């Protein structure tokens, strides 16, 4: 007699409304953090391409914070890991908000001072 195969528990289906809310919360959180990062980088006086490094670093920290907040497998809240890692990182809202506040606070702190 062959050994019994272990049956895997089927993946729990995601509620589309909850998934949409999770993505909206992630996008809002990323936008908020990009604005704060833009303010800090502008006040510190970072110039050139080096100013984009803090943006991508803070976006990576956002992914880590959301992962810690969830406290369980990513599949429970998002379809895939890439949704958590890359959703809204390169969106016009997040990136342009970062650049707007970076340049505005750079001008306030260093040009008009």
Sine and cosine of phi, psi and omega as CSV:
sin_phi,cos_phi,sin_psi,cos_psi,sin_omega,cos_omega
0.00,0.00,0.75,-0.66,-0.04,-1.00
-0.97,0.25,0.55,-0.84,0.03,-1.00
-0.90,0.43,0.56,-0.83,-0.01,-1.00
-0.94,0.35,0.69,-0.72,0.04,-1.00
-0.99,0.16,0.62,-0.78,0.05,-1.00
-0.97,0.22,0.77,-0.63,0.06,-1.00
-1.00,0.09,0.77,-0.64,0.02,-1.00
-0.99,0.10,0.58,-0.81,0.05,-1.00
-0.94,0.35,0.78,-0.63,-0.01,-1.00
-0.91,0.42,0.50,-0.87,-0.01,-1.00
-0.90,0.44,0.67,-0.74,0.01,-1.00
-0.96,0.29,0.80,-0.60,-0.04,-1.00
-0.93,0.36,0.56,-0.83,0.01,-1.00
-1.00,0.04,0.70,-0.72,0.10,-1.00
-0.96,0.27,0.82,-0.57,-0.05,-1.00
-0.86,0.51,-0.58,0.81,0.02,-1.00
-0.93,0.37,-0.65,0.76,0.04,-1.00
-0.92,0.39,-0.64,0.77,0.04,-1.00
-0.89,0.45,-0.68,0.73,0.03,-1.00
-0.88,0.47,-0.67,0.74,0.03,-1.00
-0.90,0.43,-0.66,0.75,0.02,-1.00
-0.88,0.48,-0.66,0.75,0.01,-1.00
-0.92,0.38,-0.62,0.79,0.03,-1.00
-0.92,0.40,-0.66,0.75,0.04,-1.00
-0.90,0.44,-0.67,0.74,0.03,-1.00
-0.89,0.45,-0.67,0.74,0.02,-1.00
-0.91,0.42,-0.68,0.74,0.03,-1.00
-0.90,0.44,-0.70,0.72,0.00,-1.00
-0.88,0.47,-0.69,0.72,0.02,-1.00
-0.90,0.43,-0.65,0.76,0.02,-1.00
-0.91,0.41,-0.70,0.71,0.02,-1.00
-0.87,0.49,-0.72,0.70,-0.01,-1.00
-0.92,0.39,-0.58,0.81,0.02,-1.00
-0.93,0.38,-0.57,0.82,0.06,-1.00
-0.91,0.42,-0.73,0.68,0.02,-1.00
-0.88,0.47,-0.68,0.73,0.02,-1.00
-0.90,0.43,-0.64,0.77,0.04,-1.00
-0.88,0.47,-0.65,0.76,0.05,-1.00
-0.89,0.45,-0.73,0.68,-0.03,-1.00
-0.90,0.44,-0.71,0.70,-0.03,-1.00
-0.91,0.41,-0.62,0.79,0.04,-1.00
-0.90,0.43,-0.69,0.72,0.01,-1.00
-0.92,0.40,-0.59,0.80,0.03,-1.00
-0.95,0.32,-0.28,0.96,0.07,-1.00
0.99,0.13,0.47,0.88,0.03,-1.00
-0.95,0.32,0.70,-0.71,-0.03,-1.00
-0.81,-0.58,0.38,-0.93,0.10,-0.99
0.96,0.26,-0.34,-0.94,-0.05,-1.00
-0.91,0.42,-0.35,0.94,0.01,-1.00
-0.89,0.45,-0.37,0.93,-0.01,-1.00
-0.95,0.33,-0.29,0.96,0.01,-1.00
-0.99,0.10,-0.31,0.95,0.02,-1.00
-0.88,0.47,-0.72,0.70,0.04,-1.00
-0.89,0.46,-0.52,0.85,0.03,-1.00
-0.88,0.47,-0.77,0.64,-0.03,-1.00
-0.94,0.33,-0.51,0.86,0.06,-1.00
-0.93,0.37,-0.67,0.74,0.02,-1.00
-0.94,0.35,-0.52,0.85,0.06,-1.00
-0.93,0.38,-0.58,0.82,0.08,-1.00
-0.92,0.39,-0.62,0.79,0.06,-1.00
-0.91,0.42,-0.56,0.83,0.07,-1.00
-0.88,0.48,-0.67,0.74,0.04,-1.00
-0.89,0.46,-0.68,0.74,0.04,-1.00
-0.90,0.44,-0.64,0.77,0.02,-1.00
-0.92,0.40,-0.65,0.76,0.03,-1.00
-0.92,0.39,-0.57,0.82,0.04,-1.00
-0.92,0.40,-0.67,0.74,0.03,-1.00
-0.92,0.38,-0.61,0.79,0.00,-1.00
-0.91,0.41,-0.63,0.77,0.01,-1.00
-0.91,0.41,-0.68,0.74,0.07,-1.00
0.91,0.41,0.20,0.98,0.02,-1.00
-0.52,-0.86,-0.07,-1.00,-0.03,-1.00
-0.84,0.54,0.60,-0.80,-0.03,-1.00
-0.89,0.46,-0.56,0.83,-0.03,-1.00
-0.87,0.50,-0.29,0.96,0.01,-1.00
-0.97,0.26,-0.43,0.90,-0.08,-1.00
-0.88,-0.47,-0.42,0.91,-0.04,-1.00
-0.72,-0.69,0.36,-0.93,0.01,-1.00
-0.91,0.42,-0.76,0.65,-0.07,-1.00
-0.63,-0.77,0.16,-0.99,0.08,-1.00
-0.89,0.46,-0.59,0.80,-0.04,-1.00
-0.90,0.43,-0.51,0.86,0.09,-1.00
-0.88,0.48,-0.68,0.74,0.00,-1.00
-0.94,0.33,-0.67,0.74,-0.09,-1.00
-0.97,0.23,-0.62,0.78,-0.19,-0.98
-0.89,-0.46,-0.03,1.00,-0.01,-1.00
-0.92,0.40,0.85,-0.53,0.05,-1.00
0.95,0.30,0.14,0.99,0.04,-1.00
-0.93,0.36,-0.69,0.73,-0.04,-1.00
-0.97,-0.23,0.26,0.97,-0.03,-1.00
-0.95,0.31,0.41,-0.91,-0.03,-1.00
-0.90,0.43,-0.57,0.82,-0.01,-1.00
-0.89,0.45,-0.75,0.66,-0.07,-1.00
-0.94,0.34,-0.78,0.62,-0.08,-1.00
-0.93,0.37,-0.68,0.74,-0.01,-1.00
-0.95,0.30,-0.52,0.85,0.10,-0.99
-0.91,0.42,-0.66,0.75,0.05,-1.00
-0.86,0.51,-0.75,0.66,-0.04,-1.00
-0.91,0.42,-0.63,0.78,0.01,-1.00
-0.87,0.50,-0.77,0.64,-0.03,-1.00
-0.95,0.30,-0.53,0.85,0.07,-1.00
-0.88,0.48,-0.79,0.62,-0.04,-1.00
-0.93,0.36,-0.62,0.78,0.00,-1.00
-0.90,0.43,-0.74,0.68,-0.03,-1.00
-0.97,0.25,-0.43,0.90,0.14,-0.99
-0.90,0.43,-0.71,0.70,0.01,-1.00
-0.91,0.41,-0.66,0.75,0.02,-1.00
-0.89,0.45,-0.71,0.71,-0.11,-0.99
-0.99,0.14,-0.51,0.86,-0.16,-0.99
-0.85,-0.52,-0.50,0.87,-0.03,-1.00
-1.00,-0.01,-0.75,0.66,-0.07,-1.00
-1.00,0.02,-0.01,1.00,-0.04,-1.00
-0.97,0.23,0.00,0.00,0.00,0.00
